[in-house]
């Protein structure tokens, strides 16, 4: 499973980043961080996108809480790096990366 988790992490980081790169080039909002007001407005622009954002933000919060406890229990190192990459590049890559690191420790 280790290799599968690593492949999923790479795909999970790259796939959304392609769309982020396109948005960055088209709008000048580099990595969606240089214009936070525009990013937030787009993320919550309608009820459907708001539903997805609330769901995603809650999932990220649960992921951080779970990985904190689980990393202590299973001796997973570099949890801070996983959190940073999750905040910068997304949960789609951060979650399988954590699972890869967890498997690597066992």
LUMKOLZA-970021 format. One line per field, with one value per residue: residue number from 0; residue in one letter; x, y, z of N, C-alpha, C, O, CB in turn. Coordinates in pm, whole numbers, plus 50000, padded with zeros to 5 digits. Glycine has a CB too. Layout:
N
seq: (NUM|...)
type: (A|...)
n_px: (X|...)
n_py: (Y|...)
n_pz: (Z|...)
ca_px: (X|...)
ca_py: (Y|...)
ca_pz: (Z|...)
c_px: (X|...)
c_py: (Y|...)
c_pz: (Z|...)
o_px: (X|...)
o_py: (Y|...)
o_pz: (Z|...)
cb_px: (X|...)
cb_py: (Y|...)
cb_pz: (Z|...)
END
This chain:
106
seq: (0|1|2|3|4|5|6|7|8|9|10|11|12|13|14|15|16|17|18|19|20|21|22|23|24|25|26|27|28|29|30|31|32|33|34|35|36|37|38|39|40|41|42|43|44|45|46|47|48|49|50|51|52|53|54|55|56|57|58|59|60|61|62|63|64|65|66|67|68|69|70|71|72|73|74|75|76|77|78|79|80|81|82|83|84|85|86|87|88|89|90|91|92|93|94|95|96|97|98|99|100|101|102|103|104|105)
type: (X|X|X|X|X|X|X|X|X|X|X|X|X|X|X|X|X|X|X|X|X|X|X|X|X|X|X|X|X|X|X|X|X|X|X|X|X|X|X|X|X|X|X|X|X|X|X|X|X|X|X|X|X|X|X|X|X|X|X|X|X|X|X|X|X|X|X|X|X|X|X|X|X|X|X|X|X|X|X|X|X|X|X|X|X|X|X|X|X|X|X|X|X|X|X|X|X|X|X|X|X|X|X|X|X|X)
n_px: (50081|50209|50340|50120|49988|50182|50188|49922|49937|50115|49965|49742|49850|49942|49725|49515|49682|49740|49507|49513|49745|49663|49456|49611|49774|49579|49446|49633|49641|49842|49898|49660|49687|49779|49577|49375|49109|48971|49000|48857|48604|48543|48549|48327|48114|47860|47575|47621|47904|47975|47874|48045|48290|48259|48231|48482|48660|48586|48656|48934|48997|48923|49105|49351|49325|49296|49538|49724|49682|49707|49965|50125|50060|50145|50405|50466|50663|50745|50498|50432|50525|50349|50109|50167|50201|49943|49794|49899|49876|49663|49415|49380|49629|49767|49642|49681|49961|50015|49916|50099|50340|50270|50242|50504|50636|50548)
n_py: (49880|50114|50221|50276|50475|50676|50731|50819|51049|51209|51242|51364|51606|51718|51722|51913|52133|52195|52322|52537|52664|52747|52925|53110|53219|53330|53519|53647|53599|53461|53131|53142|53294|53557|53737|53738|53822|53805|53532|53419|53526|53397|53130|53116|53192|53109|52913|52637|52613|52709|52509|52296|52409|52444|52178|52078|52237|52156|51885|51909|52020|51805|51617|51735|51723|51444|51346|51462|51329|51062|51056|51084|50849|50649|50716|50877|51086|51424|51556|51821|51908|51768|51895|52159|52123|52035|52265|52440|52305|52128|51891|51664|51571|51581|51402|51129|51143|51154|50900|50743|50807|50707|50432|50382|50404|50180)
n_pz: (50000|50049|49820|49658|49809|49793|49517|49488|49647|49499|49261|49377|49462|49222|49027|49117|49122|48860|48768|48946|48857|48601|48671|48813|48611|48441|48605|48764|49028|49211|49293|49424|49650|49647|49615|49839|49904|49660|49615|49833|49779|49537|49621|49786|49627|49547|49656|49615|49576|49826|49994|49923|50003|50282|50357|50275|50431|50688|50670|50643|50891|51061|50962|51043|51325|51364|51246|51415|51663|51577|51469|51692|51827|51646|51587|51366|51177|51072|51059|51058|50807|50642|50713|50629|50349|50295|50358|50166|49916|49922|50047|49896|49824|50065|50246|50137|50146|50420|50490|50352|50490|50737|50687|50617|50860|50993)
ca_px: (50000|50296|50361|49992|49967|50275|50137|49802|49980|50169|49850|49659|49914|49959|49600|49458|49781|49728|49401|49562|49839|49584|49392|49716|49815|49468|49400|49742|49625|49942|49867|49536|49724|49816|49454|49289|48967|48916|48994|48744|48480|48518|48523|48194|48037|47721|47541|47683|48046|47984|47856|48170|48398|48236|48262|48627|48726|48562|48737|49073|49006|48922|49232|49457|49306|49326|49680|49800|49672|49757|50111|50185|50036|50219|50541|50484|50739|50723|50357|50427|50540|50222|50011|50204|50166|49797|49746|49942|49841|49533|49392|49389|49766|49810|49590|49758|50099|50017|49901|50229|50435|50223|50281|50651|50679|50508)
ca_py: (50000|50231|50279|50330|50601|50775|50769|50899|51179|51285|51279|51457|51738|51771|51745|52045|52238|52233|52424|52655|52733|52814|53040|53206|53286|53408|53627|53709|53560|53355|53021|53181|53356|53699|53816|53657|53862|53747|53387|53390|53558|53290|53005|53122|53274|53066|52816|52507|52620|52725|52375|52222|52469|52410|52036|52063|52296|52068|51764|51945|52033|51669|51558|51787|51668|51301|51321|51499|51218|50938|51063|51057|50707|50562|50763|50936|51211|51524|51591|51964|51917|51722|52002|52271|52086|52031|52403|52504|52233|52064|51765|51552|51520|51571|51282|51010|51158|51111|50754|50689|50821|50616|50297|50376|50386|50047)
ca_pz: (50000|50057|49686|49612|49879|49739|49384|49510|49698|49386|49177|49455|49464|49085|48955|49145|49095|48719|48762|49019|48768|48497|48736|48846|48488|48387|48693|48838|49169|49216|49384|49492|49778|49638|49621|49926|49897|49537|49635|49922|49708|49439|49692|49846|49533|49540|49760|49588|49610|49971|50051|49904|50083|50423|50370|50264|50547|50803|50649|50673|51037|51116|50922|51130|51459|51359|51221|51534|51758|51517|51451|51824|51857|51554|51566|51233|51183|50968|51050|51022|50662|50584|50733|50542|50212|50288|50352|50041|49794|49935|50117|49800|49831|50204|50312|50101|50192|50560|50493|50308|50602|50843|50644|50619|50999|51044)
c_px: (50086|50311|50233|49965|50058|50230|50013|49836|50032|50055|49764|49719|49918|49827|49536|49554|49780|49622|49441|49658|49765|49517|49494|49758|49703|49433|49512|49737|49713|49912|49744|49563|49750|49696|49351|49141|48901|48903|48874|48610|48444|48483|48381|48097|47892|47699|47611|47833|48066|47968|47984|48283|48381|48272|48413|48698|48706|48646|48884|49093|49011|49054|49345|49446|49344|49475|49765|49801|49735|49909|50183|50175|50124|50360|50568|50553|50699|50576|50340|50439|50412|50117|50040|50166|50015|49741|49781|49883|49713|49533|49406|49529|49812|49765|49666|49906|50110|50007|50030|50330|50399|50264|50432|50704|50647|50578)
c_py: (50127|50300|50341|50465|50711|50823|50857|51039|51267|51333|51384|51596|51799|51808|51881|52160|52283|52342|52551|52734|52809|52939|53149|53287|53379|53530|53703|53679|53437|53257|53048|53249|53506|53792|53740|53694|53801|53595|53350|53418|53447|53158|53001|53202|53233|52955|52682|52510|52638|52591|52295|52277|52436|52264|52013|52118|52212|51941|51792|51959|51895|51598|51605|51729|51520|51274|51360|51382|51091|50941|51037|50907|50615|50609|50819|51070|51302|51562|51738|51986|51874|51832|52121|52242|52079|52172|52470|52438|52152|51928|51644|51491|51496|51444|51156|51020|51114|50959|50685|50693|50726|50472|50278|50352|50246|49935)
c_pz: (50000|49922|49632|49678|49823|49602|49398|49563|49585|49295|49247|49466|49324|49020|48988|49111|48949|48704|48836|48931|48658|48554|48768|48723|48437|48472|48763|48987|49192|49330|49470|49626|49768|49639|49707|49920|49774|49550|49721|49853|49608|49509|49748|49758|49518|49642|49738|49621|49760|50042|50041|49990|50232|50448|50368|50387|50673|50791|50680|50823|51103|51084|51013|51271|51462|51339|51341|51632|51703|51500|51583|51856|51773|51522|51427|51249|51067|50951|51013|50872|50591|50597|50641|50397|50193|50278|50219|49917|49802|50002|50025|49797|49973|50273|50268|50141|50337|50569|50449|50425|50716|50811|50651|50760|51052|50976)
o_px: (50042|50296|50236|49924|50015|50235|50000|49770|49997|50050|49720|49645|49900|49816|49507|49510|49815|49644|49406|49655|49800|49521|49465|49775|49729|49393|49489|49820|49665|49902|49725|49472|49744|49711|49254|49055|48789|48806|48798|48515|48328|48396|48321|48009|47808|47793|47656|47883|48163|48039|48027|48362|48479|48336|48466|48787|48797|48701|48952|49194|49095|49108|49427|49547|49416|49533|49868|49907|49808|49974|50290|50270|50173|50428|50680|50507|50628|50533|50245|50373|50371|50044|49947|50108|49964|49651|49701|49845|49660|49635|49441|49544|49888|49841|49711|49970|50204|50079|50066|50396|50487|50314|50481|50807|50712|50554)
o_py: (50233|50422|50446|50560|50825|50942|50958|51136|51384|51450|51481|51694|51920|51916|51957|52269|52397|52443|52661|52857|52922|53045|53268|53408|53492|53634|53812|53728|53323|53296|52987|53261|53575|53912|53686|53606|53752|53537|53259|53341|53409|53084|52894|53270|53315|52908|52619|52419|52587|52562|52232|52201|52404|52231|51938|52053|52198|51894|51707|51914|51871|51527|51524|51689|51476|51190|51297|51340|51022|50837|50976|50848|50514|50548|50810|51157|51260|51597|51775|52073|51935|51859|52176|52327|52114|52197|52547|52507|52110|51861|51535|51372|51403|51384|51081|50918|51044|50896|50580|50594|50671|50399|50171|50286|50199|49818)
o_pz: (49957|49911|49568|49611|49808|49573|49329|49528|49575|49257|49186|49480|49309|48962|48897|49076|48919|48636|48794|48930|48627|48493|48752|48731|48396|48418|48816|49063|49193|49446|49575|49708|49869|49661|49655|49929|49781|49502|49687|49869|49597|49462|49756|49809|49480|49706|49835|49687|49815|50138|50138|50045|50299|50548|50450|50441|50754|50890|50739|50876|51190|51168|51056|51330|51551|51407|51366|51679|51773|51515|51584|51906|51823|51440|51377|51323|50976|50840|50944|50816|50493|50502|50581|50330|50086|50198|50166|49822|49700|50014|50071|49769|49999|50349|50355|50168|50374|50646|50503|50453|50783|50897|50687|50777|51146|51008)
cb_px: (49907|50433|50411|49876|49992|50417|50105|49708|50090|50271|49765|49637|50057|50030|49500|49418|49921|49691|49271|49631|49937|49477|49320|49838|49852|49347|49308|49740|49473|50083|49986|49448|49845|49895|49397|49336|48954|49006|49124|48754|48493|48641|48623|48202|48102|47684|47390|47663|48114|47877|47740|48211|48401|48089|48195|48678|48674|48413|48723|49113|48886|48801|49264|49450|49160|49245|49727|49739|49524|49691|50152|50114|49889|50143|50636|50346|50891|50777|50285|50536|50659|50173|50012|50355|50230|49738|49806|50093|49952|49475|49253|49349|49860|49760|49441|49748|50147|49903|49784|50284|50437|50068|50231|50711|50613|50360)
cb_py: (50000|50191|50172|50231|50584|50717|50641|50828|51162|51199|51154|51402|51727|51669|51633|52054|52189|52109|52368|52613|52632|52717|52995|53135|53183|53321|53571|53858|53529|53414|52993|53059|53288|53722|53843|53669|54016|53782|53336|53473|53693|53270|52987|53185|53270|53017|52795|52468|52734|52824|52301|52224|52621|52438|51955|52134|52437|52033|51714|52076|52114|51588|51593|51941|51685|51234|51397|51625|51191|50916|51200|51140|50673|50549|50653|50951|51183|51473|51561|52040|51831|51592|52048|52300|51953|51958|52483|52500|52143|52049|51766|51600|51614|51687|51266|50986|51305|51177|50709|50770|50966|50627|50269|50507|50491|50028)
cb_pz: (50120|50111|49589|49642|50029|49731|49299|49608|49807|49304|49142|49591|49521|48999|48986|49293|49131|48632|48821|49152|48705|48438|48865|48905|48380|48374|48795|48816|49206|49234|49473|49514|49834|49512|49477|50067|49894|49417|49700|50050|49634|49349|49805|49986|49400|49396|49764|49440|49533|50020|49980|49757|50063|50464|50257|50139|50571|50814|50504|50601|51092|51060|50776|51136|51505|51246|51098|51601|51794|51382|51395|51934|51833|51427|51593|51159|51180|50837|51182|51093|50615|50654|50880|50553|50175|50411|50466|50032|49756|49802|50180|49660|49763|50280|50282|49951|50176|50639|50402|50185|50653|50859|50501|50562|51089|51030)
END
